[in-house]
Amino acid sequence: MKFTNKLVKATILKRYKRFLSDIELSDGSIICAHVPNTGSMTSCWAEGWDVYLSESDNPKRKLKYTLELTDNGESLISVNTSMTNKIVQEALSLGIITEVAAYKTIKPEKKVFDSRIDFYLTQAGLPDVYLEVKNVTLRTETSLAQFPDAVTTRGQKHLKDLMKIKEHGDRAIMLYVVNREDVSTFSPADHIDPEYGIILREAIKSGVEVLVYQAKLTPKEITLDSKLKIKL
């Protein structure tokens, strides 16, 4: 997925109040940029890192700039969580996610039980697919990506709903999108949310499919690129 406009390279000084960051532009001026990420962003930024900002000319916006990417010197990291489902939708339409490439009808946000699953895929002659997406940016060890970065009762519930979907005879898929390139393996973050790890393993045993795709990131575009190994 290509960025609409050219991103602005800058330096991050501070993140605060969750959605705000102080950024130093190349001319030395300091601006406040929006941070479109509700998570802890652990391992995703530090003072002095290079970052990339999108710029808006909408006069109704309070903040002109939005933080899109950070750079730890090894990899770009996508910190705009609203981009993840857009990247997945593009990948689904292009057949990049091989496990569901045969499905041609793709609908976002399907209501099921008490949740909204991110994507609903159908194709004549094939079982329906419910596909939930989770954004992964946490790196806790060398080459290891983990999810979640905080306790997530909502994420636990999604896994339970996927198990119910599987029981009803449809395909249920949990897709983790790893939005950084300095990792090669994925595992649940048991040290952060042990209950999530327990439920994920139960889901796999029940037949829920778990996929981990890694993004390729540049200041021009983000695309799903390759699959990562899963360590349980």
Summary of the structure (lengths in Angstrom):
residues: 232
radius of gyration: 18.3
end to end distance: 30.3
largest distance: 59.9
contacts: 726
relative contact order: 0.15
helix: 19%
strand: 44%
